[in-house]
């Protein structure tokens, strides 16, 4: 998370209330300036909270969390993603060491979030653009396809829950790796490490770092499956328009960098690089709280 003090308590409240699964909670704070890490550390669930020394971007933060985790499956969540009670168990009961599980999100405006607790019902699946969206006319940034008039896209239904999307196919601007979004996604930890995790070069860009790690996992033999019952509330921050404008301004550079990575061979020696990279970041990080009171030792060998 970065500067998500307005939401992190609600995020952790929801995770603590999750039914049917015992979760290991790790919060990695990307050097927030609003006290996010300390608010997370004060939560009664006592998650492991690590604060990075300087902003490194979401890729590095996720790599650090992955290195510290001791479970076989990692569920990545944004620091403003609030889950209904049954979502974690929906992901847990489907987890496998070669499976990427997609969760979905419904955006909630910050004033609505401020007004009171979210209703304890399932969020609306169709609010996620991977389920239903209107594609604008023009040249699409990732696929390069030209759309002559606005068109409706029902991605899940049109692809039989993504079964028809793999093997290099595109539906408008969606490819199979691009459906992998870390607002909520479950991934096998060992596969992430073996392929080198998230690329730190996406720092300062918006999006596609999750699509790239997804592309690497798919190339390594992982399958991708949407979980329609795993839907959460993505709380829009105060000043959403300003933040979105900044993200859109970096889109052209993001696409260019993403495509340049896809044009390269799969990384060699990725596991060793991953632990060297995360160990270096952790040497300068601060462990604010954790169940053991200190940063866990990074295990560099397979748990098997």
Wavefront OBJ file of the C-alpha trace (Angstrom):
o trace
v 0.000 0.000 0.000
v 0.959 3.632 -0.407
v -0.962 6.431 1.321
v -3.989 4.300 2.148
v -4.518 5.286 5.770
v -8.159 6.096 4.909
v -8.890 2.447 4.054
v -6.372 0.058 5.620
v -8.277 -0.425 8.894
v -11.419 -1.425 6.986
v -9.326 -3.751 4.782
v -7.868 -5.529 7.818
v -11.245 -5.601 9.604
v -12.697 -7.450 6.617
v -9.821 -9.919 6.389
v -10.049 -10.663 10.100
v -13.765 -11.384 9.698
v -13.163 -13.782 6.791
v -14.742 -17.180 7.307
v -13.333 -20.625 6.626
v -9.643 -19.803 6.263
v -6.747 -18.847 8.542
v -4.810 -16.165 6.685
v -1.287 -14.926 7.261
v -1.538 -11.121 6.980
v 1.443 -9.151 5.674
v 1.211 -5.415 4.991
v 4.027 -3.836 2.974
v 3.972 -0.053 3.107
v 5.702 1.704 0.207
v 7.045 4.575 2.343
v 3.662 6.251 2.774
v 3.520 9.808 4.013
v 0.167 9.528 5.799
v 0.907 7.071 8.603
v -0.599 4.088 6.786
v 1.900 1.616 8.237
v 1.311 2.705 11.828
v -2.441 2.476 11.405
v -2.029 -1.064 10.074
v 0.298 -1.965 12.942
v -2.298 -0.781 15.472
v -4.893 -3.220 14.126
v -5.897 -5.947 16.635
v -5.171 -8.688 14.077
v -1.458 -7.814 14.494
v -0.364 -8.314 10.903
v 3.293 -8.291 9.970
v 3.860 -4.690 8.868
v 6.979 -3.714 6.948
v 7.672 -0.138 5.914
v 10.064 0.410 3.018
v 12.716 3.063 3.482
v 11.790 4.921 0.280
v 9.061 4.585 -2.364
v 9.985 1.648 -4.595
v 6.674 0.973 -6.324
v 4.072 -1.751 -6.023
v 6.232 -4.376 -7.767
v 8.946 -4.194 -5.113
v 6.394 -4.072 -2.292
v 4.701 -7.229 -3.563
v 8.028 -8.991 -3.977
v 8.911 -8.193 -0.370
v 5.583 -9.556 0.848
v 6.056 -12.684 -1.257
v 9.524 -13.280 0.177
v 8.243 -12.955 3.743
v 5.205 -15.190 3.270
v 5.234 -18.794 4.484
v 2.146 -20.042 2.652
v 1.934 -21.846 -0.683
v -0.611 -19.432 -2.135
v -0.349 -15.638 -2.061
v -3.475 -13.501 -2.279
v -2.443 -10.029 -3.373
v -4.751 -7.178 -2.377
v -4.529 -3.455 -2.879
v -4.430 -1.483 0.350
v -7.921 -0.167 -0.372
v -9.616 -3.485 -1.249
v -12.326 -4.569 1.213
v -13.497 -8.187 0.935
v -16.858 -9.719 1.884
v -16.586 -12.545 4.406
v -16.534 -15.556 2.097
v -14.077 -14.361 -0.555
v -10.842 -15.705 0.936
v -12.353 -19.149 1.435
v -13.599 -19.103 -2.177
v -10.003 -18.589 -3.294
v -8.475 -20.975 -0.762
v -10.625 -23.950 -1.722
v -9.536 -23.599 -5.371
v -5.832 -22.892 -4.840
v -3.278 -25.072 -6.620
v 0.434 -24.828 -7.344
v -0.166 -24.171 -11.053
v -3.245 -21.959 -10.873
v -3.737 -18.180 -10.988
v -7.154 -17.271 -9.551
v -8.732 -13.965 -10.553
v -10.826 -11.964 -8.139
v -12.962 -9.001 -9.199
v -13.775 -5.548 -7.878
v -16.511 -2.983 -7.635
v -15.360 0.612 -7.217
v -16.879 2.499 -4.290
v -16.602 6.327 -4.242
v -14.853 7.672 -1.163
v -17.921 9.680 0.048
v -20.011 6.479 0.019
v -17.307 4.710 2.026
v -17.190 7.608 4.503
v -20.963 7.481 4.949
v -20.867 4.199 6.857
v -20.071 0.467 6.740
v -20.452 -1.327 3.444
v -23.476 -3.602 3.264
v -22.538 -7.220 4.102
v -23.563 -8.574 0.717
v -21.611 -9.757 -2.304
v -20.227 -6.960 -4.451
v -21.497 -6.587 -8.002
v -19.433 -8.749 -10.395
v -20.543 -6.820 -13.479
v -18.931 -3.607 -12.219
v -15.514 -5.050 -13.066
v -14.361 -4.057 -16.586
v -13.155 -7.621 -17.239
v -16.776 -8.712 -16.940
v -18.637 -5.869 -18.660
v -17.347 -2.632 -20.178
v -17.777 -0.165 -23.008
v -14.731 -0.011 -25.264
v -14.142 3.534 -26.576
v -13.619 4.266 -30.249
v -10.028 4.712 -31.381
v -6.746 2.801 -31.262
v -6.537 0.488 -28.262
v -3.205 0.945 -26.422
v -2.180 -2.663 -25.762
v -3.544 -4.622 -28.739
v -3.271 -1.820 -31.299
v -6.746 -2.724 -32.589
v -8.829 0.077 -34.116
v -12.422 0.430 -32.871
v -14.543 2.608 -35.167
v -17.370 3.132 -32.680
v -17.917 2.449 -28.973
v -18.560 -1.251 -28.404
v -19.746 -3.370 -25.507
v -17.422 -6.074 -24.195
v -18.714 -8.951 -22.027
v -15.330 -10.604 -21.658
v -16.103 -13.533 -19.360
v -19.258 -14.553 -21.197
v -17.767 -14.015 -24.652
v -14.729 -16.215 -23.871
v -16.371 -18.980 -21.804
v -14.697 -17.686 -18.656
v -11.431 -16.964 -20.517
v -11.085 -20.457 -22.051
v -11.072 -18.879 -25.531
v -8.654 -16.071 -24.660
v -5.264 -17.823 -24.374
v -2.674 -18.649 -27.035
v -2.100 -15.043 -28.057
v -5.732 -14.174 -28.735
v -7.116 -10.702 -28.047
v -10.646 -9.514 -27.322
v -10.507 -5.764 -27.873
v -7.662 -4.746 -25.506
v -7.763 -7.898 -23.363
v -5.249 -10.723 -23.612
v -5.043 -13.503 -21.024
v -2.120 -11.940 -19.086
v -3.911 -8.574 -19.004
v -6.843 -10.103 -17.103
v -4.476 -10.671 -14.160
v -4.919 -7.656 -11.896
v -3.379 -7.511 -8.427
v -6.209 -5.555 -6.848
v -7.198 -9.117 -5.920
v -5.540 -12.226 -7.315
v -4.291 -15.530 -5.874
v -1.016 -16.953 -7.192
v 1.263 -19.897 -6.303
v 4.215 -18.522 -4.326
v 6.845 -20.904 -5.690
v 5.921 -20.167 -9.301
v 6.177 -16.416 -8.654
v 9.641 -16.793 -7.147
v 10.889 -19.167 -9.852
v 9.928 -16.647 -12.553
v 11.474 -13.670 -10.746
v 8.395 -12.014 -9.272
v 7.240 -8.510 -10.189
v 9.531 -6.334 -12.306
v 10.749 -3.236 -10.384
v 11.077 -1.306 -13.646
v 7.359 -0.495 -13.523
v 7.941 2.000 -10.696
v 6.470 5.328 -11.765
v 4.287 3.682 -14.383
v 0.688 2.556 -14.037
v -0.505 -0.991 -14.509
v 0.897 -3.919 -16.506
v 3.333 -5.077 -13.807
v 0.680 -7.636 -12.892
v 0.091 -8.534 -16.559
v 3.825 -9.148 -16.981
v 4.135 -11.453 -13.977
v 1.007 -13.180 -15.289
v 2.627 -13.642 -18.705
v 5.660 -15.231 -17.057
v 3.497 -17.584 -15.000
v 1.483 -18.608 -18.076
v 4.719 -19.251 -19.989
v 5.881 -21.412 -17.064
v 2.756 -23.570 -17.356
v 0.279 -21.943 -14.977
v -3.398 -21.770 -15.855
v -5.685 -18.777 -15.251
v -9.187 -19.140 -13.836
v -11.731 -16.451 -12.912
v -13.597 -16.937 -9.628
v -16.943 -15.232 -10.153
v -17.828 -15.423 -6.463
v -14.652 -13.579 -5.413
v -15.713 -9.935 -5.659
v -14.639 -7.115 -3.361
v -15.060 -3.384 -2.927
v -12.244 -1.200 -4.240
v -12.431 2.070 -2.286
v -11.604 5.061 -4.461
v -9.254 7.420 -2.610
v -9.906 11.104 -1.945
v -8.733 12.969 -5.034
v -9.451 10.043 -7.348
v -9.556 12.195 -10.482
v -6.088 13.598 -9.889
v -4.668 10.133 -9.251
v -6.340 8.698 -12.358
v -5.009 11.542 -14.500
v -1.478 10.795 -13.304
v -1.919 7.115 -14.132
v -3.280 7.795 -17.612
v -0.397 10.160 -18.328
v 2.044 7.253 -17.966
v 0.045 4.790 -20.084
v 2.073 5.129 -23.292
v 5.364 4.530 -21.437
v 3.782 1.610 -19.546
v 2.678 -0.112 -22.738
v 6.075 0.383 -24.375
v 7.927 -1.047 -21.377
v 5.519 -3.986 -21.057
v 5.905 -4.895 -24.728
v 9.692 -4.618 -24.500
v 9.687 -7.147 -21.650
v 7.421 -9.551 -23.527
v 9.848 -9.476 -26.459
v 12.642 -10.845 -24.258
v 13.257 -14.513 -23.366
v 12.079 -15.833 -20.007
v 14.461 -14.712 -17.217
v 17.365 -17.032 -16.351
v 18.440 -17.357 -12.706
v 15.253 -15.620 -11.654
v 14.968 -17.306 -8.252
v 18.425 -16.186 -7.129
v 17.778 -12.648 -8.397
v 14.439 -12.550 -6.556
v 15.932 -13.276 -3.139
v 18.947 -11.026 -3.664
v 16.585 -8.220 -4.697
v 14.176 -8.631 -1.763
v 16.970 -9.131 0.775
v 18.563 -5.855 -0.288
v 15.277 -3.992 0.090
v 14.581 -5.592 3.462
v 17.974 -4.613 4.857
v 16.837 -0.988 4.774
v 13.171 -1.611 5.666
v 11.594 -1.227 9.095
v 9.553 -3.980 10.722
v 6.936 -2.038 12.655
v 5.201 -5.104 14.021
v 4.937 -8.818 13.438
v 3.937 -11.941 15.275
v 7.593 -12.648 15.997
v 8.389 -9.001 16.576
v 11.114 -9.009 13.901
v 11.322 -9.597 10.187
v 11.070 -13.309 9.398
v 14.163 -14.910 7.927
v 13.808 -15.268 4.172
v 13.782 -18.915 3.168
v 15.645 -19.282 -0.102
v 14.888 -22.936 -0.765
v 11.683 -24.599 -1.830
v 9.369 -25.594 1.053
v 9.081 -28.977 -0.676
l 1 2 3 4 5 6 7 8 9 10 11 12 13 14 15 16 17 18 19 20 21 22 23 24 25 26 27 28 29 30 31 32 33 34 35 36 37 38 39 40 41 42 43 44 45 46 47 48 49 50 51 52 53 54 55 56 57 58 59 60 61 62 63 64 65 66 67 68 69 70 71 72 73 74 75 76 77 78 79 80 81 82 83 84 85 86 87 88 89 90 91 92 93 94 95 96 97 98 99 100 101 102 103 104 105 106 107 108 109 110 111 112 113 114 115 116 117 118 119 120 121 122 123 124 125 126 127 128 129 130 131 132 133 134 135 136 137 138 139 140 141 142 143 144 145 146 147 148 149 150 151 152 153 154 155 156 157 158 159 160 161 162 163 164 165 166 167 168 169 170 171 172 173 174 175 176 177 178 179 180 181 182 183 184 185 186 187 188 189 190 191 192 193 194 195 196 197 198 199 200 201 202 203 204 205 206 207 208 209 210 211 212 213 214 215 216 217 218 219 220 221 222 223 224 225 226 227 228 229 230 231 232 233 234 235 236 237 238 239 240 241 242 243 244 245 246 247 248 249 250 251 252 253 254 255 256 257 258 259 260 261 262 263 264 265 266 267 268 269 270 271 272 273 274 275 276 277 278 279 280 281 282 283 284 285 286 287 288 289 290 291 292 293 294 295 296 297 298 299 300 301 302 303 304
